[in-house]
Amino acid sequence: MENVKIIEIKKSVFEDNDRAADALRGELKKKGVFLLNLMSSPGSGKTTTLIQTINRLKDKIRIAVMEADIDSDVDAIKIKEATGVESIQLHTGGMCHLDAEMTEQGLSNLQFTMHNSQCPDLVILENVGNLVCPAEFDTGAVKNAMILSVPEGHDKPLKYPLMFSICDVVVINKMDVLPYFDFDMEKCKEYIHMRNPKATVIPICARTGEGVDVFANWLLKEVENWKE
């Protein structure tokens, strides 16, 4: 029997993307642009959290948003109407994640001129709602954040280890419904720190605004540190 040549395509794809992501981060550093990659499952409250956060920060720093979805422009319109900041929609053509090249294409289409003093201080990428694929691809972001909502359960860090291991901050949303769900906050924090001991955990309620100031202040500090 002849030997069959096996090509590790998946490994090659990731390696190429990692190089592109590192190069993109380098360019963003030169321009003083902080890119946040925000991930979660569908329905966790990403867009509502963004609206609350942006409205707390937009008078302090220049902000732009890239909304990634398989289809529709619902979220981009919602962000624009609720905050007034520039928001563009990225369609992934059926793909369940964004990679560095796709992110760079989105950045190049922001109305902000990415080559002068009008660069945004902060660009937020709202990734496709998915706890698996987005975690596998480095977008070139400076920091990764994710939102876990109370109705999803406190055991998600055990089921989706990669997502929680790559996130610098985990926002636990929908704290207002905590009494109605079997959600153990201390267990959730324990499981998150099993995956990532350095992760910051911030409980919030995006609907009421509870705790959003903490997340906004965390983000503002990270933006300021990136510019130093």
RODOMAR-182391 format. One line per 3 residues: their letters; for each residue z, x, y of N, C-alpha, C, CB. Coordinates in pm, 1 decimal. Atoms other than C-alpha are relative to their C-alpha. Glycine has a CB too. Layout:
# residues N
A	Z/X/Y/Z/X/Y/Z/X/Y/Z/X/Y | ...
***
This chain:
# residues 228
MEN	0.0/83.4/-119.6/0.0/0.0/0.0/0.0/87.2/124.9/121.5/-94.5/0.4 | 5.6/-75.7/-124.2/-92.6/129.1/342.1/120.3/-31.5/87.8/-129.7/-29.9/75.2 | -108.3/22.0/-94.4/179.2/177.9/598.8/-47.9/-85.2/116.5/55.4/133.3/50.6
VKI	32.6/86.6/-113.1/182.6/-84.0/872.0/71.8/51.9/123.7/39.3/-147.9/-29.0 | -58.6/-48.5/-124.6/239.0/34.4/1226.5/74.7/-113.1/69.4/-108.8/58.1/93.0 | -83.1/99.8/-67.1/521.4/-151.9/1396.4/24.2/44.1/143.4/134.8/-20.5/-74.7
IEI	-17.2/-29.5/-142.1/532.9/-165.9/1775.5/114.4/-83.6/54.0/-130.6/-27.5/79.6 | -114.8/71.0/-57.0/859.9/-254.9/1945.6/-36.5/-52.4/139.0/125.0/93.2/7.3 | 48.4/55.3/-126.4/703.9/-474.7/2214.4/115.7/-43.4/88.0/-93.5/-117.9/-25.3
KKS	-111.4/51.1/-78.2/1028.9/-634.4/2322.9/70.6/113.1/73.2/98.4/-74.8/-89.7 | -65.4/-114.3/-61.6/1189.0/-297.2/2388.7/-83.7/54.1/114.5/25.5/109.4/-103.4 | 89.2/-51.5/-103.1/885.8/-180.5/2585.2/0.6/-89.3/122.8/-141.5/13.3/-54.2
VFE	-1.0/94.9/-111.6/884.1/-495.5/2797.8/125.6/16.9/83.5/-10.2/-144.3/-51.2 | -126.4/-15.4/-71.9/1250.2/-454.1/2887.6/5.5/132.3/75.8/117.4/-9.4/-96.9 | -3.4/-130.5/-65.6/1211.8/-84.4/2966.7/-87.5/0.9/124.4/-45.1/109.6/-96.7
DND	89.0/6.7/-116.3/917.2/-148.6/3198.2/63.1/-82.4/110.8/-136.2/-59.4/-39.0 | -63.8/85.7/-100.3/1104.9/-427.5/3370.9/118.6/70.3/65.6/45.8/-131.6/-64.0 | -115.0/-71.6/-55.9/1415.4/-211.9/3413.8/-44.2/102.1/103.9/79.2/69.5/-111.3
RAA	51.9/-96.9/-97.8/1209.0/56.8/3587.9/-44.3/-70.4/127.4/-117.6/79.8/-59.7 | 46.2/75.8/-117.2/1049.4/-203.0/3816.7/119.2/-53.8/79.8/-92.1/-116.8/-43.7 | -119.0/53.2/-66.9/1391.3/-353.0/3892.6/71.4/108.9/79.6/96.2/-61.8/-102.5
DAL	-64.1/-111.1/-70.6/1538.7/-14.0/3985.8/-78.8/37.4/125.4/13.2/122.2/-92.6 | 84.8/-32.9/-115.5/1243.1/54.9/4214.2/15.6/-105.6/109.5/-148.6/11.1/-42.8 | -16.5/107.7/-97.5/1282.6/-285.0/4381.4/134.3/11.2/70.2/-12.8/-136.8/-68.0
RGE	-131.7/-17.0/-61.3/1654.5/-227.3/4438.1/-0.7/113.5/102.7/105.5/27.3/-107.8 | 10.6/-112.0/-93.1/1570.4/104.7/4600.7/-66.3/-40.6/130.5/-77.3/113.4/-63.3 | 69.0/47.0/-120.7/1329.2/-64.3/4841.9/89.1/-93.4/81.1/-130.9/-71.4/-37.3
LKK	-90.1/91.6/-70.2/1581.3/-335.7/4924.8/111.6/76.3/71.0/59.9/-101.7/-98.1 | -104.7/-81.9/-61.4/1845.2/-69.9/4994.4/-50.8/62.4/130.3/46.9/110.5/-97.9 | 58.7/-60.4/-119.7/1612.1/102.5/5241.9/-10.3/-101.3/113.9/-138.6/57.3/-32.0
KGV	17.5/104.4/-101.1/1554.3/-228.0/5422.1/131.5/-68.3/36.9/-98.9/-103.7/-49.6 | -128.1/64.2/-27.2/1919.8/-331.6/5411.9/4.4/-144.6/-42.5/31.5/9.3/144.9 | 5.2/137.6/49.4/1840.6/-648.6/5217.4/81.3/-10.5/-129.5/-147.6/-45.2/-23.7
FLL	-82.7/22.8/118.5/2101.0/-773.1/4968.3/-58.6/-117.0/-78.3/149.1/-27.9/39.2 | 55.8/105.2/85.6/1954.5/-971.6/4678.4/104.3/-42.8/-102.2/-129.3/48.6/-71.3 | -93.1/57.7/97.6/2186.2/-1201.4/4480.0/-77.7/-83.1/-100.2/108.6/-86.3/69.9
NLM	60.5/78.3/107.0/2069.6/-1335.8/4145.6/103.4/-100.4/-50.5/-50.7/92.2/-116.1 | -94.6/105.6/36.7/2242.7/-1670.6/4082.0/-52.2/-75.9/-121.9/23.0/-97.5/119.0 | 41.5/60.6/126.5/2228.6/-1809.3/3728.5/100.7/-105.3/-46.0/-16.7/107.9/-108.1
SSP	-88.4/99.8/61.5/2371.6/-2102.5/3533.2/-84.2/-87.6/-91.2/74.0/-86.4/108.5 | 72.0/102.3/75.6/2280.6/-2381.5/3295.9/-40.2/-111.9/95.9/87.4/-55.6/-117.7 | 37.9/111.5/-86.8/2107.0/-2690.9/3441.5/117.7/-93.4/25.1/-116.1/-77.9/-61.3
GSG	-101.9/98.5/-31.3/2338.2/-2930.0/3622.4/137.5/55.4/31.3/11.5/-92.4/-110.8 | -131.4/-60.4/-25.7/2618.0/-2682.4/3690.4/40.2/-9.4/146.9/-0.1/145.8/-43.4 | -29.0/10.0/-142.4/2588.5/-2726.8/4067.6/-43.8/120.5/80.9/144.9/-20.8/19.3
KTT	47.4/-118.5/-73.2/2395.4/-2416.2/4174.9/-43.1/-35.2/141.5/-116.3/65.7/-74.4 | 57.0/32.1/-131.0/2209.3/-2582.8/4460.3/107.4/-51.5/95.8/-111.8/-104.2/-14.7 | -108.1/49.8/-84.6/2513.2/-2769.1/4593.7/91.2/113.9/44.0/80.9/-107.1/-73.9
TLI	-81.8/-116.9/-34.3/2715.5/-2447.1/4580.7/-69.1/85.5/105.2/29.2/84.2/-125.3 | 75.1/-79.0/-98.0/2440.9/-2263.7/4768.0/4.9/-64.2/138.0/-145.5/16.4/-44.7 | -1.4/69.5/-129.1/2428.6/-2526.5/5041.4/134.6/20.8/69.8/-28.1/-151.5/-19.0
QTI	-133.3/-18.8/-56.4/2804.5/-2506.1/5094.7/20.3/144.8/45.7/107.3/-38.7/-103.0 | -19.0/-142.2/-31.2/2798.2/-2125.2/5090.1/-84.4/43.1/118.6/-34.1/85.9/-121.2 | 90.8/-38.5/-108.3/2496.5/-2082.8/5317.9/47.9/-54.5/133.1/-141.9/-49.3/-28.7
NRL	-46.4/59.2/-126.3/2636.3/-2319.4/5579.0/123.5/70.2/55.2/30.4/-147.5/-19.8 | -114.1/-79.0/-46.2/2945.9/-2099.0/5596.3/-41.5/138.9/50.5/101.3/14.5/-112.5 | 40.7/-137.2/-30.7/2746.0/-1776.9/5637.0/-117.9/12.3/96.1/-34.1/69.7/-125.8
KDK	127.3/-11.7/-71.0/2424.2/-1859.4/5823.0/12.7/39.9/145.6/-72.6/-128.3/-8.0 | -19.8/-42.7/-138.5/2573.1/-1797.6/6168.0/48.7/144.7/9.5/99.3/-92.1/69.0 | -49.4/-137.7/3.4/2696.7/-1454.1/6059.2/-106.4/99.6/-45.3/120.0/9.3/-91.5
IRI	105.1/-86.6/53.0/2398.4/-1311.3/5870.8/-128.6/-79.8/-17.5/43.3/63.3/-134.4 | 129.7/64.5/24.2/2026.4/-1384.8/5822.3/-15.4/-22.0/-150.3/-118.8/86.6/56.6 | 5.3/37.8/142.2/1969.0/-1566.8/5492.6/-134.9/-63.6/-32.9/115.2/-97.7/-35.2
AVM	117.8/67.6/55.4/1665.6/-1666.9/5286.8/28.0/-30.8/-146.3/-129.7/87.6/15.4 | -24.7/45.2/137.0/1650.9/-1845.1/4951.1/-132.0/-10.4/-75.1/73.9/-136.2/-1.0 | 113.3/18.9/90.7/1408.1/-1830.2/4658.8/47.9/-86.1/-116.2/-57.6/137.8/-50.7
EAD	-36.8/94.5/105.3/1431.4/-2127.4/4422.5/-99.3/12.0/-114.9/4.0/-145.8/54.4 | 87.9/-15.6/116.1/1293.0/-2065.8/4073.4/16.0/-117.4/-95.5/29.5/132.0/-73.1 | 1.7/110.1/96.7/1195.4/-2354.8/3848.2/-131.5/3.3/-75.3/20.0/-137.7/70.3
IDS	124.6/11.1/75.9/938.6/-2426.6/3582.6/-100.8/-83.4/78.2/25.7/-62.7/-139.5 | 86.7/83.3/-82.7/799.9/-2696.1/3814.9/85.2/-66.8/107.4/-75.5/-106.5/-86.3 | -59.2/77.1/-109.8/879.2/-2908.6/4125.3/46.5/90.1/113.4/117.1/-83.1/-51.0
DVD	-51.2/-72.6/-116.1/995.7/-2807.8/4472.4/123.2/-71.6/56.7/-110.0/13.5/108.8 | -113.4/82.4/-42.2/1298.9/-3038.0/4487.2/110.4/85.4/61.8/55.4/-79.3/-118.8 | -113.3/-80.0/-46.4/1560.3/-2765.2/4527.5/-31.2/75.7/128.3/42.0/97.6/-107.6
AIK	36.9/-72.2/-121.4/1370.2/-2565.1/4789.9/4.7/-92.1/121.0/-139.6/61.4/-14.3 | -4.1/98.3/-108.8/1329.8/-2877.1/5003.1/143.7/-35.3/34.7/-77.8/-127.1/-38.5 | -140.7/36.5/-21.4/1696.0/-2967.3/4957.2/73.2/109.7/77.9/70.7/-25.4/-135.3
IKE	-64.9/-112.7/-69.6/1811.5/-2619.6/5067.0/-44.5/5.3/145.9/-32.6/134.3/-70.7 | 54.9/-6.5/-135.5/1582.8/-2621.4/5370.7/57.9/-110.7/87.4/-153.2/-10.1/-3.5 | -48.0/113.5/-78.1/1691.4/-2967.8/5484.8/150.4/7.7/26.8/-32.8/-129.5/-71.8
ATG	-146.0/0.3/-11.8/2063.2/-2907.1/5427.4/56.1/119.0/76.0/60.9/-3.8/-135.8 | -52.6/-121.3/-63.8/2092.7/-2557.9/5576.6/-85.5/51.3/115.2/13.7/108.2/-102.1 | 90.3/-49.5/-103.2/1787.3/-2486.4/5792.8/-49.7/140.5/-23.9/66.9/-5.4/131.2
VES	47.5/-136.2/25.8/1736.1/-2142.1/5636.7/-131.9/-5.1/-76.4/105.7/81.5/-79.5 | 128.1/-4.8/70.8/1403.1/-2032.7/5495.8/22.3/-10.6/-150.0/-76.1/129.7/33.5 | -11.7/20.1/143.4/1359.8/-2150.4/5137.3/-139.4/-15.9/-58.4/88.4/-123.3/-32.5
IQL	129.8/11.0/66.5/1058.6/-2097.4/4912.4/21.4/-31.3/-147.7/-82.6/130.7/16.9 | -7.6/38.1/140.7/987.4/-2231.5/4565.3/-85.0/95.8/-83.0/-46.6/-146.8/-20.3 | 73.1/-84.0/94.6/886.4/-2004.2/4278.1/-20.5/-78.6/-128.6/75.9/133.6/-27.6
HTG	30.2/65.9/126.8/710.7/-2169.1/3983.8/-24.8/107.3/-105.8/-123.7/-95.1/13.6 | 7.1/-104.6/102.4/744.8/-1969.2/3662.7/-111.9/-23.4/-100.9/131.9/9.4/-72.8 | 109.2/24.8/93.5/451.3/-2127.8/3480.8/48.2/-23.0/-142.1/-96.1/115.0/2.1
GMC	-53.0/29.6/132.5/669.0/-2239.7/3192.5/99.3/101.5/-51.2/-110.9/-10.9/-96.1 | -94.4/-102.7/44.3/872.3/-1920.8/3161.8/142.5/-38.2/39.7/-37.2/137.7/59.7 | -138.1/43.6/-18.3/1249.0/-1964.2/3136.8/84.0/102.1/75.6/63.2/-28.0/-133.9
HLD	-74.0/-102.7/-72.4/1341.7/-1667.4/3355.9/-91.1/62.9/105.3/54.7/108.3/-97.4 | 76.5/-85.6/-90.6/1232.7/-1437.1/3636.9/23.8/145.4/-36.9/38.9/-26.1/148.0 | -17.1/-143.0/18.3/1171.5/-1066.4/3599.7/-18.4/69.2/134.7/-100.0/55.3/-105.4
AEM	4.8/-74.2/-126.3/1150.5/-791.1/3861.5/-132.4/-19.4/73.7/22.7/148.1/-25.8 | 130.5/17.0/-64.4/777.5/-829.1/3926.3/-12.1/-137.0/64.9/-112.5/19.7/-101.5 | 4.9/135.3/-55.3/806.5/-1204.4/3977.0/88.9/-11.8/123.2/42.5/-102.7/-105.5
TEQ	-90.8/0.8/-115.1/1102.1/-1152.0/4209.6/-63.6/68.9/119.5/132.8/68.1/-35.3 | 65.4/-73.2/-107.9/907.6/-897.0/4411.5/-111.5/-82.9/63.8/-56.3/132.2/-52.3 | 103.9/88.2/-53.3/618.6/-1142.3/4446.5/60.9/-105.4/91.1/-78.0/-67.3/-114.0
GLS	-67.8/98.4/-83.3/861.3/-1400.4/4579.8/44.3/59.0/132.2/118.8/-57.1/-73.0 | -45.9/-66.5/-122.2/1010.1/-1156.4/4830.1/-114.5/23.9/97.4/67.3/132.4/-34.0 | 114.9/-30.1/-85.8/664.6/-1067.6/4959.7/-53.3/-123.9/70.5/-110.9/63.5/-81.6
NLQ	47.5/124.3/-59.9/603.4/-1434.1/5042.3/101.5/-64.6/94.5/-36.0/-97.2/-108.4 | -93.6/51.7/-98.9/911.6/-1485.2/5256.2/-59.7/14.6/138.2/135.4/72.4/-8.5 | 55.0/-5.5/-135.1/820.5/-1562.4/5616.1/64.0/110.7/82.3/18.6/-133.5/69.9
FTM	-59.3/-117.3/-63.2/1068.2/-1297.8/5724.7/-93.4/118.4/-21.9/142.8/29.5/-57.1 | 78.6/-120.6/18.1/876.5/-977.3/5786.1/88.0/103.0/-69.0/-54.6/53.7/136.1 | -85.3/-88.5/78.3/1015.4/-750.3/5516.9/-14.5/146.2/42.2/-32.1/-14.5/-147.3
HNS	23.0/-138.1/-42.2/908.3/-441.4/5710.7/58.0/30.8/136.8/-147.1/29.3/0.9 | -55.9/-29.1/-132.3/1096.7/-473.6/6037.7/142.6/-51.8/12.7/-87.4/-61.1/109.2 | -139.5/35.3/-23.3/1427.1/-567.3/6195.6/31.3/-145.6/-32.2/36.0/28.1/142.6
QCP	-22.4/140.5/31.7/1377.9/-932.7/6106.1/19.0/-24.6/-149.3/-115.1/-82.4/50.5 | -30.6/17.8/141.8/1445.4/-868.8/5738.2/126.8/-84.5/-14.4/17.1/137.6/-70.9 | -125.6/71.9/24.0/1703.8/-1110.9/5599.2/107.5/97.6/-46.5/-19.9/-112.6/-104.9
DLV	-111.4/-79.9/51.1/2045.6/-961.7/5536.8/27.4/-35.2/-145.7/126.8/-21.9/85.4 | -30.4/51.6/133.7/2082.2/-1175.5/5226.6/-113.5/-88.1/-48.8/132.6/-78.8/0.3 | 94.4/88.3/69.0/1825.1/-1322.2/4989.7/68.1/-46.0/-128.4/-137.9/72.7/-30.3
ILE	-60.0/56.1/120.5/1957.9/-1555.2/4722.4/-110.7/-51.9/-90.4/100.9/-113.0/34.7 | 94.0/47.3/100.4/1750.8/-1604.9/4409.1/72.9/-95.8/-93.4/-62.6/118.8/-79.2 | -55.0/96.4/95.6/1843.7/-1924.3/4227.4/-90.4/-0.5/-121.5/12.1/-143.8/62.3
NVG	81.0/-19.6/120.2/1718.1/-1842.0/3880.7/-16.0/-131.1/-76.8/63.2/106.9/-90.4 | 24.6/117.5/83.2/1590.3/-2089.9/3622.8/128.2/-36.0/-75.3/-117.4/25.8/-99.5 | -119.9/45.7/68.6/1867.5/-2301.2/3469.4/-5.7/28.3/-149.0/20.1/-147.7/23.4
NLV	9.6/-48.1/137.9/1931.9/-2125.5/3138.3/106.8/107.2/-18.3/-144.3/56.1/-32.5 | -104.2/-100.2/21.6/2218.4/-1922.1/2991.4/-45.0/115.3/-89.4/121.3/-65.3/-60.3 | 46.9/-103.4/91.8/1999.0/-1702.7/2770.0/-101.3/93.6/66.9/-62.3/-64.3/-123.8
CPA	109.3/-85.9/-47.1/1667.9/-1572.7/2908.1/27.5/71.3/132.8/-123.9/-81.8/14.1 | -21.5/-70.0/-126.7/1768.9/-1499.2/3270.5/92.5/120.5/-11.5/55.9/-95.2/100.9 | -93.4/-111.3/17.7/2045.5/-1271.0/3144.9/-68.7/123.8/-57.4/114.6/-42.0/-91.0
EFD	66.7/-110.8/67.1/1795.3/-1054.0/2958.0/-87.0/83.2/93.6/-83.8/-52.4/-112.7 | 95.2/-66.9/-87.8/1577.4/-959.9/3255.4/64.3/36.6/133.5/-122.1/-88.8/23.1 | -48.7/-48.8/-128.5/1690.3/-745.5/3548.2/-100.0/-40.6/107.5/20.8/155.1/-2.0
TGA	89.8/47.7/-106.3/1546.0/-908.2/3861.4/-13.2/99.4/115.1/49.8/-132.9/53.9 | -5.4/-90.6/-113.8/1620.0/-613.4/4088.5/109.9/-36.8/97.0/-132.1/1.6/71.3 | -109.2/45.0/-86.9/1919.9/-793.3/4234.5/108.2/106.3/11.7/60.5/-130.4/-53.1
VKN	-112.2/-91.1/-20.7/2211.4/-600.5/4378.8/120.2/-45.8/-82.3/36.9/8.1/150.0 | -109.6/57.4/76.9/2463.5/-834.5/4216.0/-49.1/-123.4/-73.9/119.4/-35.2/91.6 | 26.0/120.8/77.3/2450.9/-1104.7/3949.8/119.2/-92.9/8.9/-30.9/34.0/-146.8
AMI	-104.8/101.2/-3.5/2647.4/-1426.7/3983.5/-40.6/-114.4/-91.4/25.2/-50.7/145.4 | 31.4/118.8/78.7/2673.8/-1728.6/3759.9/101.2/-108.7/30.2/-1.7/32.2/-151.0 | -87.0/115.9/-17.0/2819.8/-2076.0/3783.2/21.6/-64.6/-136.0/-60.6/-102.0/101.4
LSV	-38.4/73.3/119.4/3005.3/-2233.6/3493.9/72.2/-125.2/46.4/89.7/86.5/-95.7 | -66.0/123.7/-42.8/3097.5/-2598.4/3541.3/100.1/-45.9/-105.4/-104.2/-110.9/26.7 | -107.3/45.7/88.7/3409.5/-2753.3/3392.2/-51.2/-83.8/-117.5/100.6/-80.6/79.1
PEG	45.3/81.3/114.3/3220.2/-3014.2/3181.4/-67.4/80.4/-110.8/-95.4/-105.2/48.2 | 65.3/-80.9/103.0/3043.1/-2730.6/2997.1/98.1/55.7/-102.3/-75.4/113.7/64.2 | -100.5/-50.4/93.6/3368.3/-2615.1/2837.9/40.3/143.6/26.1/-50.7/-11.9/-139.6
HDK	-53.1/-133.7/-29.0/3584.7/-2305.3/2855.6/-44.4/105.0/-101.0/150.8/-4.5/4.0 | 38.7/-95.4/104.2/3430.8/-2146.6/2544.9/-138.9/61.3/20.4/4.6/-67.9/-133.6 | 135.8/-51.3/-21.2/3090.2/-2066.2/2696.7/-8.4/152.7/-0.7/-53.6/-51.8/130.9
PLK	9.5/-146.5/7.5/3171.8/-1693.0/2740.2/-6.7/52.4/-142.7/117.9/62.4/70.1 | 7.7/-41.3/139.7/3212.3/-1674.7/2361.8/-138.6/-25.4/-58.1/105.1/-72.9/-82.5 | 129.1/39.7/55.5/2878.4/-1844.3/2297.6/-118.4/71.6/64.3/-17.7/-147.9/14.9
YPL	109.2/-65.4/-73.1/2667.8/-1665.9/2560.3/50.1/133.0/57.1/-54.2/-92.5/114.4 | -65.6/-124.2/-43.2/2812.0/-1312.8/2574.0/-78.2/81.1/102.0/26.2/85.4/-118.2 | 77.1/-83.9/-91.4/2525.3/-1139.0/2752.8/8.0/-51.2/143.0/-145.3/6.8/-44.4
MFS	-3.9/57.3/-134.3/2524.3/-1376.9/3048.2/129.3/38.1/71.9/-13.8/-152.5/-6.6 | -128.8/-28.6/-64.2/2893.8/-1323.4/3114.9/24.1/149.9/14.7/113.6/-62.7/-80.0 | -22.0/-144.5/-6.8/2878.8/-949.5/3050.3/-72.7/64.4/117.1/-44.3/65.1/-128.9
ICD	77.3/-62.0/-108.6/2619.3/-884.9/3323.9/37.8/-53.7/138.1/-148.2/-21.8/-23.5 | -29.6/63.3/-128.6/2773.4/-1103.8/3596.7/117.8/66.0/70.3/28.7/-147.8/-19.8 | -105.0/-59.5/-81.7/2977.8/-952.2/3877.0/101.4/-103.9/44.5/-60.1/69.0/121.1
VVV	-89.6/108.3/-39.1/3124.7/-1287.6/3971.8/-37.0/-125.7/-78.6/-7.4/-26.3/153.7 | 18.4/127.8/68.7/3171.5/-1611.8/3777.5/69.4/-107.2/82.9/56.6/4.3/-147.0 | -52.4/112.1/-77.8/3215.0/-1926.1/3985.3/19.7/-117.7/-95.2/-96.4/-38.1/118.6
INK	-28.0/115.2/85.9/3385.2/-2208.3/3796.9/0.7/-124.5/87.8/136.7/16.6/-76.3 | 23.0/114.4/-88.4/3261.1/-2528.8/3957.2/49.5/-131.4/-62.3/-149.2/-11.2/33.2 | -40.5/137.0/36.2/3360.9/-2897.1/3945.2/147.8/-6.8/-39.9/-87.3/-52.4/-115.4
MDV	-144.0/1.1/25.7/3732.7/-2832.6/3957.2/61.3/-138.5/21.0/69.6/101.0/89.7 | -53.0/133.9/-25.0/3776.8/-3191.0/4076.9/5.3/-85.9/-125.3/-83.1/-68.9/104.4 | -1.8/79.8/123.1/3706.4/-3321.5/3724.8/81.4/67.1/-110.0/-142.2/-24.3/-49.0
LPY	-80.1/-73.8/99.2/3939.2/-3075.1/3550.0/94.8/-90.8/-78.5/80.4/109.1/69.3 | -93.2/85.0/76.6/4193.4/-3350.2/3459.4/-67.2/-86.0/-106.6/74.9/-89.6/94.1 | 69.2/91.4/90.4/3924.6/-3541.4/3270.1/-69.3/71.7/-116.3/-101.5/-80.2/77.3
FDF	66.3/-75.9/105.7/3801.1/-3261.4/3043.6/99.2/93.8/-68.5/-118.8/79.9/57.0 | -83.4/-92.7/76.5/3954.7/-3046.7/2774.5/-44.2/142.9/32.9/-10.3/-28.3/-154.7 | 41.1/-131.0/-50.5/3901.2/-2730.6/2979.8/125.0/81.5/30.3/-90.1/-13.7/127.2
DME	-116.1/-87.0/-16.6/4157.3/-2450.0/2957.9/-38.4/115.5/92.5/51.0/53.1/-138.2 | 38.4/-99.8/-99.0/4126.6/-2238.7/3274.3/44.1/140.6/-39.9/58.7/-35.9/135.0 | -49.5/-132.4/37.5/4341.0/-1953.5/3145.9/-78.2/56.5/-118.2/149.4/-6.4/-34.0
KCK	82.3/-45.3/112.1/4145.8/-1937.4/2820.0/-137.6/43.1/48.2/-13.2/-110.5/-105.3 | 132.0/-32.6/-53.1/3820.6/-1937.7/3015.3/1.7/137.0/66.1/-46.1/-106.9/100.1 | -12.1/-130.9/-65.1/3935.6/-1645.4/3229.3/16.6/111.2/-103.2/118.9/0.7/97.5
EYI	-20.6/-99.0/107.2/4051.9/-1463.4/2917.1/-132.3/33.9/-68.0/101.3/-52.8/-104.4 | 126.7/-22.0/68.2/3713.3/-1510.8/2748.3/-100.1/74.2/89.9/-58.8/-133.7/-45.4 | 88.8/-69.2/-93.4/3524.1/-1402.4/3060.5/34.0/148.6/5.2/9.9/-62.2/140.9
HMR	-41.3/-140.0/-11.3/3727.0/-1083.6/3085.7/-10.8/75.0/-132.1/142.0/7.8/51.0 | 34.1/-63.8/127.0/3672.6/-1017.6/2715.3/-141.3/56.4/7.1/12.6/-100.1/-117.2 | 139.3/-42.8/-12.6/3303.3/-993.2/2798.9/-19.0/100.0/113.1/-89.6/-120.1/22.5
NPK	17.4/-83.5/-118.3/3344.4/-829.1/3137.8/133.1/11.4/74.6/-110.3/-58.0/92.9 | -133.1/-14.3/-62.0/3687.2/-698.7/3246.3/-3.7/7.2/152.6/67.5/124.1/-53.2 | 10.2/-18.1/-144.2/3560.1/-634.2/3600.4/-49.0/-124.7/73.6/-91.7/114.5/29.7
ATV	56.2/119.6/-63.3/3419.3/-981.8/3664.1/103.0/-69.6/88.6/-51.5/-97.4/-106.7 | -81.9/81.8/-89.1/3560.4/-1174.4/3960.3/-18.3/-146.9/-37.2/-37.5/24.7/149.6 | 6.1/142.7/36.0/3644.2/-1537.3/3874.5/48.9/-82.0/118.9/86.2/-30.6/-128.5
IPI	-33.4/81.2/-117.8/3642.1/-1794.9/4155.5/-15.3/-148.4/-33.3/-90.4/38.2/121.1 | 8.2/145.3/22.9/3728.0/-2162.3/4091.2/-37.1/-72.0/130.5/135.6/-54.8/-55.6 | 40.9/75.3/-118.5/3557.1/-2403.6/4332.1/-29.6/-145.7/-36.0/-123.6/64.9/65.2
CAR	60.9/132.4/14.0/3450.6/-2761.7/4386.0/-107.2/-9.2/106.9/106.5/-116.9/13.5 | 109.0/-0.1/-98.0/3109.4/-2755.0/4551.7/-12.7/-134.2/69.8/-131.7/35.5/-67.4 | 12.0/133.7/-59.8/3121.7/-3129.9/4614.3/93.7/-16.9/119.3/29.5/-107.7/-104.7
TGE	-97.8/14.2/-107.4/3435.8/-3111.9/4827.9/10.5/123.8/88.1/134.8/-31.4/-58.1 | -9.8/-125.1/-75.0/3406.3/-2750.4/4940.9/121.6/83.9/-35.4/2.4/-29.4/145.5 | -120.6/-74.2/39.5/3733.0/-2644.4/4779.1/-37.6/134.2/-63.1/85.1/-83.4/-98.8
GVD	21.3/-132.1/58.0/3731.0/-2270.3/4708.5/-128.6/68.4/41.0/2.7/-10.6/-145.7 | 129.7/-60.0/-35.9/3382.9/-2213.2/4852.3/17.7/113.5/100.7/-94.8/-107.0/57.9 | -26.2/-107.8/-95.6/3526.2/-2002.5/5135.5/26.3/132.1/-71.3/119.1/-35.8/89.1
VFA	-30.3/-122.4/75.1/3649.6/-1753.9/4877.0/-128.6/64.5/-48.7/93.2/-30.1/-119.4 | 128.6/-52.3/47.0/3303.3/-1718.7/4726.4/-83.4/52.2/116.5/-77.8/-108.7/-76.1 | 76.7/-42.1/-117.3/3140.1/-1698.8/5070.3/51.8/133.1/54.3/5.9/-107.7/109.4
NWL	-58.4/-125.2/-48.9/3380.8/-1424.0/5176.8/-29.4/116.1/-94.1/150.8/-15.2/17.7 | 37.7/-102.7/97.8/3317.1/-1232.3/4854.6/-144.0/46.6/24.8/15.2/-54.3/-145.0 | 141.3/-31.1/-18.9/2943.2/-1251.1/4917.6/-23.4/75.2/130.5/-83.0/-128.0/-2.3
LKE	14.8/-66.6/-129.5/2970.4/-1152.1/5284.3/45.6/145.5/-8.4/80.1/-74.5/108.3 | -50.5/-136.6/15.2/3176.0/-846.0/5193.5/-98.9/86.1/-78.4/137.0/-0.8/-70.2 | 97.4/-74.2/79.6/2920.3/-741.8/4930.9/-123.7/35.0/83.0/-40.5/-81.2/-123.8
VEN	114.9/-26.0/-87.7/2637.7/-775.0/5184.8/32.4/113.5/96.8/-39.5/-128.0/78.4 | -41.0/-103.3/-95.3/2827.6/-562.6/5436.2/10.6/135.9/-68.7/134.3/-37.0/65.2 | -12.0/-126.3/74.0/2903.9/-297.1/5173.0/-137.3/58.1/-32.9/80.2/-21.1/-129.3
WKE	135.0/-44.1/36.3/2536.6/-282.3/5073.8/-69.1/66.9/117.9/-83.9/-118.4/-49.5 | 64.4/-53.0/-119.3/2435.4/-204.7/5430.8/60.9/131.9/48.1/7.2/-101.6/110.0 | -65.8/-122.8/-45.3/2675.7/87.8/5469.1/-76.1/124.5/-47.8/145.6/4.2/-50.6
***
